[in-house]
Amino acid sequence: MSTPLTTNNSRQPDRQSLKTIATVVYALQAASLFLVFPYFIAVILSYLKRDDAQGTWLESHFRWQIRTFWFGLPWILLGFVTYILIVGQLILFVFALWLVYRILKGWLKLSDGIAVDA
């Protein structure tokens, strides 16, 4: 008996690859707590892979990561501009806590194989 050359599960490797990239993006976001540039690399990767994940549960993770970037960027800028004042340090501290929450929530849901709430 011969086996077919293609299977119905041809999207499975793509989903695993997308899950790996989403994991890398969460790791880059976590690294951005120490360096700024991984934050930008992370959002670029999310934008590049968002269309590939369209219609899957992974789409929500790329959307979550992109929103994390755009909601966080103004607070980072405000924190850096006002850093010399105590308020800037407080803004960056609160942002860091919020970022940790977003990373953990997304990463845990990703490892459970479920969509993240928007």
BELUR-V977585 format. One record per residue. N is the residue number from 1. PSI is psi in whole degrees, 0 to 359 (none if undefined). Layout:
BEGIN
n=N psi=PSI
n=N psi=PSI
END
This chain:
BEGIN
n=1 psi=130
n=2 psi=155
n=3 psi=147
n=4 psi=152
n=5 psi=330
n=6 psi=155
n=7 psi=168
n=8 psi=344
n=9 psi=31
n=10 psi=340
n=11 psi=347
n=12 psi=311
n=13 psi=324
n=14 psi=318
n=15 psi=320
n=16 psi=319
n=17 psi=317
n=18 psi=322
n=19 psi=321
n=20 psi=317
n=21 psi=320
n=22 psi=322
n=23 psi=317
n=24 psi=320
n=25 psi=317
n=26 psi=321
n=27 psi=319
n=28 psi=320
n=29 psi=321
n=30 psi=320
n=31 psi=334
n=32 psi=351
n=33 psi=341
n=34 psi=330
n=35 psi=148
n=36 psi=320
n=37 psi=331
n=38 psi=334
n=39 psi=320
n=40 psi=322
n=41 psi=319
n=42 psi=314
n=43 psi=326
n=44 psi=315
n=45 psi=318
n=46 psi=316
n=47 psi=320
n=48 psi=327
n=49 psi=353
n=50 psi=315
n=51 psi=326
n=52 psi=332
n=53 psi=359
n=54 psi=131
n=55 psi=1
n=56 psi=168
n=57 psi=340
n=58 psi=338
n=59 psi=320
n=60 psi=328
n=61 psi=318
n=62 psi=322
n=63 psi=316
n=64 psi=317
n=65 psi=321
n=66 psi=316
n=67 psi=324
n=68 psi=316
n=69 psi=306
n=70 psi=327
n=71 psi=332
n=72 psi=330
n=73 psi=313
n=74 psi=325
n=75 psi=324
n=76 psi=313
n=77 psi=315
n=78 psi=320
n=79 psi=318
n=80 psi=320
n=81 psi=324
n=82 psi=19
n=83 psi=324
n=84 psi=334
n=85 psi=155
n=86 psi=328
n=87 psi=325
n=88 psi=320
n=89 psi=322
n=90 psi=317
n=91 psi=314
n=92 psi=325
n=93 psi=314
n=94 psi=320
n=95 psi=316
n=96 psi=319
n=97 psi=316
n=98 psi=318
n=99 psi=317
n=100 psi=316
n=101 psi=311
n=102 psi=318
n=103 psi=311
n=104 psi=315
n=105 psi=312
n=106 psi=315
n=107 psi=319
n=108 psi=318
n=109 psi=322
n=110 psi=316
n=111 psi=335
n=112 psi=352
n=113 psi=31
n=114 psi=159
n=115 psi=152
n=116 psi=144
n=117 psi=142
n=118 psi=none
END
